[in-house]
């Protein structure tokens, strides 16, 4: 371990593993350490089921009815992948897809007045949806056509909208869309957690709706994908990529100290040895004095023996409860997967409800979601602090990732990865940099 590295990475969360993969592909010498004996850090999948009960101090352990413990892989942080989103692009460019199998999530639903409805995102679905009345449907259809044709480089498609200065509120007004439609467009299609976006320039929102529609167009049922055996497979896939390119991995390795000289990182001390480095990447748990708390997220993992009502018995789905529907500032999300994804015993379902904490009674805040899931066999409640780095790392060369937020997709995580990459290298993130170099097979040709 007493060696010099270009980059040392602490923690094997998804953000850290993707960055160590990219750095290794780009020819950097990388050492990757984690104090835990398993991959994934905060974003790991827990198996067997007994381990999850232990983690949440439920000493009696799982009952017989839960089936075999090793059939379970329970994500601590629920998220889906947008089929046309940045993470899928990263997986394809690095060919990490060869280590993983995905299934399409069967449906995306939105909550309105105590009931759930399928999210309409194509013209045909919009016209068939019970979310809107007849005239509203026509207006919404016009809006979808406008978004689909919109091209920020072609002013002919703007229809009088200025992408840089017209607010999204004004765009909704232009198409005369009512509050319910605005709710599900902003929260179930553009996937915003709050309504702050309404008064910002509309370009970002239009691009988000396009991403949703394009992702949906790829597979038809929903825009989301999910890996078999759980999200813990993702960091491991990128860790394999890093290892192929010469990255060194050490799990179960305590980090005693991060060594700084003149305000700049020079190495990491572990079990009496020092590994030297020019740059350091880590998650907030390794540098508590260099991060600030930016809120909390509550996540409740629920084990069910039935699909969620009114979802056409889908064995996987997402439900978004827009904040306006339940008098909140931020949305509540439900991600549901099941035995069909090799993450639960036969006939069992895992639904995870999550939201940004707004009050002193977080469990009460997710009640509208839990009501949709009844009856629940077992609940595991986790309230996590969200941390963000205090500085950008330009002087210290310590680059810290942000905690995983309440959103149910990886777009915000990918933005953090691109941001850290830019601060570390000084150049904007380019997916091309992730491509495996031609002829770099390193004994993989036979796989």
C-alpha positions in Angstrom: 0.0 0.0 0.0 3.0 2.3 0.6 2.8 3.6 -3.0 2.1 6.8 -4.9 -1.3 7.0 -6.7 -2.8 9.7 -9.0 -6.2 9.3 -7.3 -7.3 7.6 -4.1 -11.1 6.9 -3.7 -12.7 6.3 -0.3 -16.1 4.6 -0.2 -17.6 2.3 -2.9 -20.9 4.1 -3.4 -22.1 4.4 -7.0 -20.7 8.0 -7.5 -17.3 6.9 -6.2 -17.2 3.7 -8.3 -18.2 5.4 -11.5 -15.5 8.1 -11.0 -12.8 5.5 -10.2 -13.8 3.6 -13.4 -13.6 6.8 -15.5 -10.2 7.8 -14.0 -8.8 4.3 -14.6 -10.0 4.2 -18.2 -8.3 7.6 -18.6 -5.0 6.1 -17.5 -4.8 7.3 -13.9 -3.4 5.1 -11.2 -6.2 4.5 -8.8 -6.5 3.1 -5.3 -10.0 2.4 -4.1 -10.7 1.7 -0.4 -13.8 1.1 1.7 -14.0 0.7 5.5 -17.0 -1.7 5.0 -16.5 -5.4 4.0 -19.1 -4.9 1.1 -19.4 -2.7 -2.0 -21.9 0.1 -2.3 -21.6 2.2 0.9 -24.9 4.0 1.3 -26.2 2.7 -2.0 -25.7 -1.1 -1.4 -28.2 -3.9 -1.6 -28.5 -5.9 1.6 -28.5 -9.8 1.5 -29.4 -12.1 3.0 -32.7 -10.8 4.6 -31.4 -11.7 8.1 -28.7 -9.0 7.6 -31.4 -6.3 6.9 -33.2 -7.2 10.2 -29.9 -7.0 12.1 -29.1 -3.6 10.4 -32.4 -2.2 11.7 -32.0 -3.8 15.1 -34.9 -6.2 14.7 -33.4 -9.0 16.7 -36.1 -11.6 16.2 -35.1 -11.9 12.6 -37.4 -12.7 9.6 -40.3 -15.1 10.0 -40.6 -18.3 8.1 -43.1 -16.8 5.7 -40.4 -14.5 4.2 -38.9 -17.5 2.4 -35.1 -18.1 2.0 -33.0 -15.2 3.3 -30.5 -15.5 0.4 -33.3 -14.9 -2.1 -33.4 -11.2 -1.0 -31.3 -8.2 -2.1 -32.8 -5.2 -0.5 -31.7 -1.7 -1.7 -31.1 0.8 1.0 -31.6 3.7 -1.5 -34.3 3.1 -4.1 -33.8 4.5 -7.5 -34.6 3.5 -11.1 -32.6 4.3 -14.3 -34.1 6.5 -17.0 -33.8 4.3 -20.2 -32.4 7.3 -22.1 -30.7 9.0 -19.2 -27.1 9.7 -18.3 -26.4 6.6 -16.2 -27.5 4.2 -19.0 -25.3 6.2 -21.3 -22.4 5.7 -18.9 -23.1 2.0 -18.7 -23.2 1.6 -22.5 -20.1 3.7 -23.2 -18.0 1.8 -20.6 -19.6 -1.5 -21.6 -20.4 -2.2 -18.0 -23.7 -3.4 -19.4 -22.0 -6.8 -20.0 -21.9 -7.4 -16.2 -25.6 -6.6 -15.6 -29.1 -7.5 -16.7 -32.0 -5.1 -16.7 -35.8 -5.3 -16.7 -38.1 -2.5 -17.7 -40.2 -1.2 -14.8 -43.8 -2.0 -15.6 -45.6 1.3 -14.9 -45.4 4.8 -13.7 -48.3 6.2 -11.7 -49.3 9.5 -10.2 -51.5 10.3 -7.2 -54.5 12.5 -7.4 -57.2 13.0 -4.8 -56.4 9.8 -2.9 -56.3 7.5 -6.1 -53.5 6.5 -8.4 -53.5 6.9 -12.2 -51.1 5.8 -14.9 -48.9 8.7 -16.0 -50.0 9.6 -19.6 -46.9 10.6 -21.5 -47.8 9.9 -25.2 -50.6 11.5 -27.2 -52.6 8.2 -27.3 -52.3 7.7 -23.5 -53.2 11.4 -22.9 -56.4 11.0 -24.9 -57.3 7.8 -23.0 -56.4 9.0 -19.5 -59.1 9.6 -16.8 -56.8 12.2 -15.2 -58.3 15.0 -17.4 -61.5 16.1 -19.0 -62.1 16.1 -22.8 -61.0 19.7 -23.5 -58.1 19.5 -21.1 -56.9 16.4 -23.1 -56.8 18.3 -26.3 -54.8 21.1 -24.8 -52.4 18.7 -23.1 -51.9 16.8 -26.4 -51.0 20.2 -28.1 -48.5 20.8 -25.3 -46.9 17.3 -25.8 -46.6 17.9 -29.6 -44.9 21.3 -28.9 -42.4 19.6 -26.5 -41.7 16.7 -28.9 -41.0 19.1 -31.8 -39.1 21.6 -29.7 -35.4 22.0 -30.7 -33.4 24.6 -28.8 -31.2 25.2 -31.9 -34.2 25.8 -34.2 -36.1 29.0 -33.4 -38.9 27.9 -35.9 -40.0 25.4 -33.2 -40.3 27.9 -30.4 -43.9 29.1 -31.1 -43.2 32.4 -29.5 -41.5 30.9 -26.4 -38.0 32.0 -25.5 -36.2 29.0 -24.0 -33.8 31.2 -22.0 -36.3 33.7 -20.6 -39.9 32.5 -20.8 -40.8 30.8 -17.4 -42.4 27.4 -17.3 -45.5 29.0 -15.6 -46.0 31.1 -18.8 -45.6 28.1 -21.1 -48.4 26.3 -19.1 -50.5 29.4 -19.4 -49.9 29.6 -23.2 -51.4 26.1 -23.5 -54.1 26.9 -20.9 -53.3 23.8 -18.7 -55.1 23.4 -15.4 -53.5 22.8 -12.0 -53.8 18.9 -12.0 -52.2 18.7 -15.4 -49.4 21.1 -14.3 -48.9 18.9 -11.2 -48.3 15.7 -13.1 -46.4 17.3 -15.9 -43.9 19.0 -13.5 -43.6 16.1 -11.0 -44.3 12.8 -12.9 -42.9 13.8 -16.4 -40.2 16.4 -15.6 -39.6 14.8 -12.2 -39.2 17.9 -10.2 -39.5 17.5 -6.4 -40.8 21.0 -5.7 -42.5 23.8 -7.6 -39.5 26.1 -7.7 -39.0 25.3 -11.4 -42.2 27.2 -12.4 -40.6 30.6 -12.3 -37.3 29.5 -14.0 -36.6 29.5 -17.7 -38.5 26.7 -19.4 -35.7 25.1 -21.4 -34.6 22.7 -18.5 -38.2 21.5 -18.0 -38.8 21.0 -21.7 -35.6 18.9 -21.9 -36.7 16.9 -18.9 -40.0 16.0 -20.4 -38.2 15.1 -23.7 -35.9 12.8 -21.7 -39.0 11.1 -20.2 -40.7 10.7 -23.5 -37.6 9.4 -25.3 -36.9 7.0 -22.4 -40.5 5.7 -22.6 -40.2 5.3 -26.4 -37.3 2.9 -26.0 -39.2 0.2 -24.2 -42.9 1.2 -24.1 -44.1 0.3 -20.6 -42.3 3.0 -18.6 -39.2 5.1 -19.0 -37.4 3.3 -16.1 -35.1 0.3 -16.0 -33.9 -1.7 -12.9 -31.0 -4.2 -12.6 -31.7 -7.8 -11.7 -30.3 -8.6 -8.2 -30.6 -5.0 -7.1 -28.8 -1.7 -7.4 -25.8 -3.0 -5.5 -24.8 -4.5 -8.9 -24.1 -1.1 -10.3 -21.2 0.0 -8.2 -19.7 -3.5 -8.5 -19.9 -3.3 -12.3 -18.0 0.0 -12.4 -15.5 -1.4 -9.8 -14.8 -4.3 -12.2 -14.2 -1.7 -15.0 -11.6 0.1 -12.8 -9.9 -3.2 -11.9 -9.6 -4.2 -15.6 -7.7 -0.9 -16.1 -5.3 -1.5 -13.2 -7.3 0.0 -10.3 -6.5 -1.5 -6.9 -9.4 -2.4 -4.6 -9.3 -2.8 -0.8 -12.5 -3.5 1.2 -12.7 -3.7 5.0 -9.9 -1.2 5.1 -10.2 1.4 7.9 -9.2 5.0 7.1 -7.3 6.4 10.1 -6.4 9.8 8.6 -6.4 11.9 5.5 -3.0 13.6 5.4 -2.8 17.2 4.3 0.2 19.4 3.7 -0.2 23.2 3.2 -4.0 22.7 2.8 -3.6 20.1 0.1 -4.2 16.4 0.3 -1.0 14.2 0.0 -2.2 10.8 1.1 -4.3 8.5 3.2 -3.2 6.6 6.3 -4.6 3.1 7.0 -3.4 0.6 9.6 0.0 2.3 10.0 0.7 2.6 6.3 0.4 5.7 4.1 -0.6 5.7 0.4 0.2 8.9 -1.2 -1.9 10.7 -3.8 -2.4 13.8 -5.8 -6.2 13.9 -5.6 -8.8 12.3 -3.3 -12.5 11.4 -4.0 -14.7 10.3 -1.1 -18.3 10.3 0.2 -19.2 12.6 3.1 -18.8 10.0 5.8 -15.0 10.1 5.4 -14.6 13.9 5.9 -17.3 15.0 8.4 -15.5 18.3 9.0 -15.6 19.3 5.3 -19.3 18.8 4.7 -22.5 20.6 5.8 -25.9 19.1 6.5 -28.4 20.1 3.8 -31.6 18.4 5.1 -32.9 14.9 5.7 -34.6 12.1 3.7 -36.9 9.5 5.2 -37.0 6.1 3.4 -39.4 3.3 4.6 -38.7 -0.1 3.2 -41.9 -2.2 3.2 -42.2 -5.9 2.5 -45.5 -6.9 0.9 -47.1 -10.2 -0.1 -49.2 -8.5 -2.9 -48.8 -6.0 -5.7 -50.0 -2.5 -5.1 -53.7 -1.9 -5.6 -54.8 -0.2 -8.9 -51.5 -0.8 -10.7 -52.8 -3.7 -12.9 -50.9 -6.1 -10.6 -47.6 -4.7 -11.9 -44.6 -6.5 -10.4 -42.6 -3.2 -10.5 -43.7 0.4 -10.6 -43.2 3.9 -9.5 -45.8 6.1 -7.8 -45.3 9.9 -7.5 -47.4 11.8 -5.0 -47.1 15.5 -6.1 -46.6 17.8 -3.2 -49.7 19.9 -4.0 -51.9 16.8 -3.6 -50.8 16.4 0.1 -50.1 20.0 1.1 -46.3 19.6 1.1 -43.3 21.4 -0.4 -41.7 18.2 -1.8 -43.1 15.1 -3.5 -43.4 11.6 -1.9 -42.1 8.7 -4.0 -42.8 5.0 -4.0 -40.5 2.5 -5.8 -41.7 -1.0 -6.0 -39.9 -4.1 -7.3 -40.4 -7.8 -6.5 -39.3 -11.4 -6.9 -39.4 -10.8 -10.7 -36.1 -8.9 -10.3 -34.4 -11.5 -8.1 -34.5 -9.2 -5.1 -37.2 -11.0 -3.0 -38.5 -14.5 -2.3 -41.2 -15.9 -4.6 -44.5 -14.0 -4.4 -42.9 -11.1 -2.3 -42.7 -7.4 -3.2 -40.5 -4.6 -1.8 -41.9 -1.1 -1.9 -39.8 1.8 -0.6 -41.5 5.1 0.2 -39.2 8.2 0.4 -39.4 11.9 0.7 -37.5 15.0 1.9 -38.2 15.6 5.6 -40.1 18.8 6.3 -41.4 18.4 9.9 -40.4 17.0 13.2 -42.5 13.9 12.5 -41.1 12.4 9.3 -43.0 9.1 9.6 -46.3 11.0 9.5 -45.1 12.7 6.3 -45.0 9.5 4.3 -48.4 8.2 5.5 -50.2 8.9 2.2 -47.7 6.6 0.5 -48.0 3.8 3.2 -51.8 3.9 2.9 -51.4 2.8 -0.8 -49.3 -0.1 0.3 -51.5 -1.7 2.9 -51.3 -4.5 4.2 -47.6 -4.3 5.0 -45.8 -7.4 6.3 -42.8 -5.6 7.7 -41.5 -2.0 7.8 -37.9 -0.7 8.1 -37.6 3.0 8.7 -34.4 4.9 7.9 -34.0 8.7 8.3 -30.7 9.9 6.7 -29.0 13.2 6.9 -28.1 14.7 3.5 -24.6 16.2 3.3 -22.9 18.3 0.7 -19.2 19.5 0.5 -18.3 22.9 2.0 -15.8 23.7 -0.8 -15.2 22.7 -4.4 -11.9 21.0 -3.7 -9.8 23.3 -6.0 -7.3 24.1 -3.2 -7.4 20.9 -1.1 -7.8 18.5 -4.1 -10.3 16.6 -1.9 -13.5 16.0 -3.9 -16.5 15.0 -1.9 -19.7 13.6 -3.4 -23.2 14.7 -2.2 -25.5 12.3 -0.3 -28.2 10.5 -2.4 -31.3 12.6 -2.5 -35.0 11.5 -2.4 -35.4 11.4 -6.2 -36.2 8.0 -7.7 -33.8 8.2 -10.6 -30.0 8.7 -11.0 -30.0 12.0 -13.0 -29.0 14.1 -10.0 -26.2 11.6 -9.1 -24.9 11.7 -12.7 -24.9 15.5 -12.5 -22.7 15.3 -9.3 -20.3 12.9 -11.1 -20.0 15.2 -14.1 -19.4 18.2 -11.7 -16.7 16.4 -9.7 -15.1 15.3 -12.9 -14.9 18.8 -14.2 -13.5 20.2 -11.0 -10.8 17.4 -10.9 -9.7 17.6 -14.5 -10.5 21.2 -15.4 -12.3 20.0 -18.6 -16.1 19.4 -19.1 -17.3 15.9 -18.8 -17.5 14.1 -22.1 -19.1 10.7 -22.5 -16.5 9.9 -25.1 -13.8 9.9 -22.4 -15.6 6.9 -20.9 -15.3 4.7 -24.0 -13.0 1.7 -23.4 -10.0 2.2 -25.6 -10.0 -0.1 -28.6 -8.1 -3.4 -28.1 -8.3 -2.9 -24.3 -9.6 -6.3 -23.6 -7.2 -7.4 -20.8 -8.2 -11.1 -21.0 -11.9 -10.3 -21.5 -12.0 -11.4 -25.1 -13.4 -14.8 -24.2 -16.2 -13.4 -22.1 
